[in-house]
Amino acid sequence: MTKQSTSEIGYLCAAITLLIWASFPIVSRMAGTGVLTLFDVVALRLGVASLALSYWWVPRFLNASLRQLSMRQILSFSMVAGLTYPLVAFTAMRFAPASHGAVILSGALPLLTAALSYYIWKEKPGRVGQWSLVLVFIGVALLLATSIWRTGFDFTMLVGDAILLTASAVWALFTILLKYWKARAFDVTLAAVAVASLVYLPVYFLLLPSNFAQAGWGEIVFQASYQGLLVPVVAMFTYARAIEYLGAVKTVTLLSATPVVGTLMAVGFLGEVLYPGTALGAMCVFVGATMGAMVGAAGGTSGPTRSDEPR
């Protein structure tokens, strides 16, 4: 395979990953306004993903010698990333517009991760990293200020934005755990999916409210395909391939466009209004995230890379 062909495949894989990540708030917003309950959507996410990845996690579940993570790590990743994050994120998307999710979920992540890193390790970003965080903060603040100015004090939407920040904080904690334990993404995915599904699905079937019987097959198949296959399986594969063919710096820089692409997709697919303040805020987040991603990828240690993108 020639160098040009590998680059083309790398760009294609990066584009596929970007579209999947950017569409997460849109698909989650559609779930939040659909017939399925948030508990149904989480069940589809975990059930389909655990089935798709069963070839790898079942042998590890049955044979402890095959496991790459300790039980403490497995439980931590499954509770934080497997259960808590989707429950909080899907709850937020029932109240907040998808454009807010596109900016806040990804945009607030560097700020919250940097805050946790400083709290735990007293780790400070460099000058470029500090400017990137300032731009991200300005972008998120512009988004919230524009929403209040245009729609007035919409308590429901502000509640959704607050829950979005909480979801981003949960993923920041997951990022810190990844960095602390230096765990491989594939091992973490298997652990989170397997244990989370074994814990959640019995509780879901026995105790949690469901509208599964009332939902149409189109809605069920769409959410199951996206949440259970595209995010944990396809995007993970295409991201790894993009890193392999393009390198970390170029890949994470390309994927820093996630907030902007997600905002534009919310306008195009859901008909949400793109106000100038919202557009400016998304661009500030994009520039700040790009700066932070380049520094993080080049240095290998400063700040979260886009492999830690919340989905």
FIDREN-25663 format. One record per residue (C-alpha): residue in three letters; x, y, z. Coordinates in nm, 2 decimals, decimal comma. Example, Ala and Ser with C-alpha at 12.3 -4.5 7.8 and 13.67 -1.06 7.14 Angstrom:
 residuo      x      y      z
     ALA   1,23  -0,45   0,78
     SER   1,37  -0,11   0,71
REM end
This chain:
 residuo      x      y      z
     MET   0,00   0,00   0,00
     THR   0,14   0,33  -0,11
     LYS   0,19   0,63   0,13
     GLN  -0,08   0,83  -0,06
     SER  -0,33   0,55  -0,03
     THR  -0,27   0,51   0,34
     SER  -0,31   0,88   0,39
     GLU  -0,64   0,87   0,20
     ILE  -0,77   0,58   0,42
     GLY  -0,65   0,77   0,72
     TYR  -0,84   1,09   0,63
     LEU  -1,15   0,87   0,55
     CYS  -1,13   0,71   0,89
     ALA  -1,09   1,05   1,06
     ALA  -1,39   1,18   0,87
     ILE  -1,61   0,88   0,97
     THR  -1,50   0,92   1,34
     LEU  -1,57   1,30   1,33
     LEU  -1,92   1,25   1,19
     ILE  -2,01   0,98   1,45
     TRP  -1,88   1,19   1,74
     ALA  -2,04   1,51   1,62
     SER  -2,38   1,34   1,57
     PHE  -2,40   1,21   1,92
     PRO  -2,59   1,51   2,06
     ILE  -2,82   1,51   1,76
     VAL  -2,91   1,14   1,79
     SER  -2,93   1,17   2,17
     ARG  -3,16   1,47   2,14
     MET  -3,38   1,27   1,90
     ALA  -3,39   0,99   2,16
     GLY  -3,48   1,25   2,43
     THR  -3,78   1,37   2,23
     GLY  -3,89   1,03   2,11
     VAL  -4,10   0,75   2,26
     LEU  -3,82   0,55   2,42
     THR  -3,73   0,64   2,77
     LEU  -3,37   0,72   2,86
     PHE  -3,35   0,38   3,03
     ASP  -3,46   0,22   2,70
     VAL  -3,18   0,40   2,52
     VAL  -2,91   0,30   2,77
     ALA  -3,04  -0,06   2,75
     LEU  -3,01  -0,06   2,37
     ARG  -2,66   0,10   2,40
     LEU  -2,53  -0,16   2,64
     GLY  -2,72  -0,46   2,51
     VAL  -2,62  -0,42   2,14
     ALA  -2,26  -0,32   2,23
     SER  -2,21  -0,61   2,46
     LEU  -2,35  -0,85   2,20
     ALA  -2,13  -0,70   1,93
     LEU  -1,81  -0,73   2,15
     SER  -1,90  -1,06   2,31
     TYR  -1,64  -1,24   2,11
     TRP  -1,37  -1,05   2,31
     TRP  -1,52  -0,99   2,65
     VAL  -1,69  -1,33   2,72
     PRO  -1,36  -1,53   2,74
     ARG  -1,21  -1,26   2,97
     PHE  -1,52  -1,28   3,19
     LEU  -1,49  -1,65   3,22
     ASN  -1,11  -1,67   3,25
     ALA  -0,95  -1,42   3,49
     SER  -0,60  -1,49   3,35
     LEU  -0,71  -1,33   3,02
     ARG  -0,81  -1,00   3,18
     GLN  -0,59  -0,70   3,12
     LEU  -0,74  -0,48   3,40
     SER  -0,78  -0,53   3,77
     MET  -1,12  -0,58   3,92
     ARG  -1,10  -0,23   4,07
     GLN  -1,03  -0,08   3,73
     ILE  -1,30  -0,28   3,56
     LEU  -1,56  -0,17   3,82
     SER  -1,45   0,20   3,80
     PHE  -1,46   0,22   3,42
     SER  -1,79   0,04   3,40
     MET  -1,96   0,26   3,66
     VAL  -1,82   0,59   3,53
     ALA  -1,81   0,55   3,15
     GLY  -2,05   0,25   3,11
     LEU  -2,34   0,36   3,33
     THR  -2,31   0,71   3,48
     TYR  -2,21   0,90   3,17
     PRO  -2,49   0,77   2,93
     LEU  -2,75   0,81   3,20
     VAL  -2,65   1,17   3,27
     ALA  -2,59   1,27   2,90
     PHE  -2,92   1,12   2,78
     THR  -3,10   1,30   3,07
     ALA  -2,94   1,63   2,97
     MET  -3,05   1,59   2,60
     ARG  -3,41   1,58   2,71
     PHE  -3,39   1,94   2,82
     ALA  -3,10   2,11   2,62
     PRO  -3,08   2,17   2,25
     ALA  -2,84   1,95   2,05
     SER  -2,63   2,25   1,96
     HIS  -2,56   2,30   2,33
     GLY  -2,47   1,94   2,37
     ALA  -2,23   1,97   2,08
     VAL  -2,04   2,26   2,24
     ILE  -2,07   2,18   2,61
     LEU  -2,00   1,81   2,61
     SER  -1,68   1,84   2,41
     GLY  -1,60   2,20   2,49
     ALA  -1,61   2,19   2,87
     LEU  -1,41   1,87   2,88
     PRO  -1,06   2,03   2,86
     LEU  -1,16   2,28   3,14
     LEU  -1,29   2,02   3,37
     THR  -1,01   1,77   3,30
     ALA  -0,75   2,05   3,37
     ALA  -0,93   2,13   3,69
     LEU  -0,92   1,77   3,81
     SER  -0,56   1,73   3,70
     TYR  -0,47   2,04   3,91
     TYR  -0,67   1,92   4,21
     ILE  -0,52   1,57   4,20
     TRP  -0,17   1,62   4,07
     LYS  -0,12   2,00   4,09
     GLU  -0,05   1,98   3,72
     LYS  -0,07   2,31   3,53
     PRO  -0,10   2,34   3,15
     GLY   0,17   2,54   2,97
     ARG   0,11   2,89   2,82
     VAL  -0,05   2,76   2,50
     GLY  -0,26   2,52   2,70
     GLN  -0,38   2,80   2,93
     TRP  -0,48   3,01   2,63
     SER  -0,67   2,72   2,48
     LEU  -0,86   2,68   2,81
     VAL  -0,94   3,05   2,81
     LEU  -1,08   3,03   2,45
     VAL  -1,29   2,72   2,54
     PHE  -1,43   2,90   2,85
     ILE  -1,52   3,21   2,64
     GLY  -1,69   2,99   2,39
     VAL  -1,90   2,80   2,64
     ALA  -1,99   3,13   2,82
     LEU  -2,09   3,29   2,48
     LEU  -2,32   2,99   2,42
     LEU  -2,49   3,03   2,75
     ALA  -2,52   3,41   2,73
     THR  -2,66   3,39   2,38
     SER  -2,92   3,14   2,49
     ILE  -3,04   3,36   2,78
     TRP  -3,04   3,67   2,57
     ARG  -3,24   3,52   2,28
     THR  -3,49   3,30   2,47
     GLY  -3,50   3,47   2,81
     PHE  -3,44   3,28   3,14
     ASP  -3,55   2,94   3,02
     PHE  -3,51   2,74   3,34
     THR  -3,56   2,40   3,17
     MET  -3,29   2,47   2,91
     LEU  -3,05   2,59   3,18
     VAL  -3,12   2,28   3,38
     GLY  -3,02   2,08   3,07
     ASP  -2,70   2,28   3,03
     ALA  -2,61   2,22   3,39
     ILE  -2,67   1,84   3,34
     LEU  -2,45   1,86   3,03
     LEU  -2,17   2,01   3,24
     THR  -2,22   1,73   3,48
     ALA  -2,19   1,47   3,20
     SER  -1,87   1,64   3,08
     ALA  -1,74   1,63   3,44
     VAL  -1,81   1,26   3,45
     TRP  -1,61   1,21   3,13
     ALA  -1,33   1,42   3,27
     LEU  -1,31   1,18   3,56
     PHE  -1,30   0,89   3,31
     THR  -1,02   1,07   3,13
     ILE  -0,83   1,11   3,46
     LEU  -0,87   0,74   3,53
     LEU  -0,74   0,65   3,18
     LYS  -0,44   0,87   3,24
     TYR  -0,37   0,74   3,59
     TRP  -0,40   0,37   3,50
     LYS  -0,26   0,41   3,14
     ALA  -0,52   0,16   3,02
     ARG  -0,57   0,06   2,66
     ALA  -0,89   0,19   2,50
     PHE  -1,00  -0,15   2,38
     ASP  -0,96  -0,31   2,72
     VAL  -1,15  -0,03   2,88
     THR  -1,43  -0,05   2,62
     LEU  -1,47  -0,42   2,68
     ALA  -1,47  -0,38   3,06
     ALA  -1,71  -0,09   3,06
     VAL  -1,96  -0,26   2,82
     ALA  -1,95  -0,60   2,97
     VAL  -1,98  -0,52   3,34
     ALA  -2,22  -0,23   3,29
     SER  -2,45  -0,44   3,08
     LEU  -2,44  -0,73   3,34
     VAL  -2,53  -0,48   3,62
     TYR  -2,78  -0,26   3,43
     LEU  -2,98  -0,49   3,21
     PRO  -3,13  -0,70   3,49
     VAL  -3,23  -0,39   3,69
     TYR  -3,37  -0,24   3,37
     PHE  -3,59  -0,54   3,29
     LEU  -3,71  -0,58   3,65
     LEU  -3,75  -0,23   3,78
     LEU  -3,71   0,06   3,54
     PRO  -3,99   0,23   3,33
     SER  -3,99   0,14   2,97
     ASN  -4,18   0,25   2,65
     PHE  -4,02  -0,02   2,44
     ALA  -4,35  -0,17   2,35
     GLN  -4,49   0,16   2,23
     ALA  -4,19   0,26   2,02
     GLY  -4,18   0,20   1,65
     TRP  -3,92  -0,04   1,50
     GLY  -3,76   0,25   1,31
     GLU  -3,68   0,44   1,63
     ILE  -3,55   0,12   1,80
     VAL  -3,33   0,01   1,52
     PHE  -3,19   0,36   1,47
     GLN  -3,09   0,41   1,83
     ALA  -2,96   0,05   1,87
     SER  -2,75   0,09   1,55
     TYR  -2,60   0,43   1,65
     GLN  -2,56   0,40   2,02
     GLY  -2,47   0,03   2,03
     LEU  -2,27  -0,02   1,71
     LEU  -2,15   0,31   1,56
     VAL  -2,02   0,47   1,88
     PRO  -1,84   0,19   2,07
     VAL  -1,74  -0,04   1,77
     VAL  -1,71   0,15   1,44
     ALA  -1,58   0,49   1,58
     MET  -1,32   0,30   1,80
     PHE  -1,19   0,11   1,49
     THR  -1,18   0,42   1,26
     TYR  -1,01   0,63   1,53
     ALA  -0,74   0,37   1,58
     ARG  -0,69   0,34   1,20
     ALA  -0,67   0,72   1,16
     ILE  -0,40   0,73   1,43
     GLU  -0,21   0,45   1,26
     TYR  -0,22   0,61   0,91
     LEU  -0,21   0,99   0,99
     GLY  -0,04   1,00   1,33
     ALA  -0,17   1,14   1,66
     VAL  -0,11   1,51   1,60
     LYS  -0,29   1,53   1,27
     THR  -0,58   1,31   1,38
     VAL  -0,65   1,49   1,71
     THR  -0,63   1,82   1,53
     LEU  -0,89   1,71   1,27
     LEU  -1,12   1,57   1,53
     SER  -1,11   1,90   1,73
     ALA  -1,37   2,02   1,48
     THR  -1,63   1,81   1,66
     PRO  -1,81   2,10   1,84
     VAL  -1,84   2,30   1,52
     VAL  -1,96   2,01   1,31
     GLY  -2,20   1,90   1,58
     THR  -2,35   2,25   1,60
     LEU  -2,40   2,27   1,22
     MET  -2,56   1,93   1,22
     ALA  -2,80   2,04   1,49
     VAL  -2,90   2,33   1,26
     GLY  -2,93   2,12   0,95
     PHE  -3,10   1,81   1,09
     LEU  -3,31   1,95   1,38
     GLY  -3,38   2,30   1,25
     GLU  -3,22   2,46   1,55
     VAL  -3,14   2,83   1,51
     LEU  -2,77   2,93   1,47
     TYR  -2,74   3,27   1,64
     PRO  -2,42   3,47   1,58
     GLY  -2,32   3,43   1,95
     THR  -2,37   3,05   1,92
     ALA  -2,16   3,04   1,61
     LEU  -1,89   3,26   1,76
     GLY  -1,89   3,04   2,08
     ALA  -1,85   2,72   1,88
     MET  -1,56   2,87   1,68
     CYS  -1,39   2,98   2,01
     VAL  -1,43   2,62   2,14
     PHE  -1,30   2,48   1,81
     VAL  -0,98   2,70   1,81
     GLY  -0,92   2,64   2,18
     ALA  -0,97   2,26   2,14
     THR  -0,74   2,26   1,84
     MET  -0,47   2,43   2,03
     GLY  -0,51   2,20   2,33
     ALA  -0,52   1,89   2,11
     MET  -0,20   1,98   1,93
     VAL  -0,02   2,05   2,25
     GLY  -0,15   1,73   2,41
     ALA  -0,07   1,51   2,12
     ALA   0,28   1,66   2,08
     GLY   0,37   1,64   2,44
     GLY   0,18   1,32   2,52
     THR   0,09   1,44   2,87
     SER  -0,07   1,78   2,88
     GLY  -0,45   1,76   2,87
     PRO  -0,70   1,52   2,73
     THR  -0,66   1,41   2,37
     ARG  -0,96   1,35   2,14
     SER  -0,94   0,98   2,21
     ASP  -1,11   1,07   2,53
     GLU  -1,40   1,23   2,35
     PRO  -1,73   1,18   2,54
     ARG  -1,97   0,94   2,36
REM end
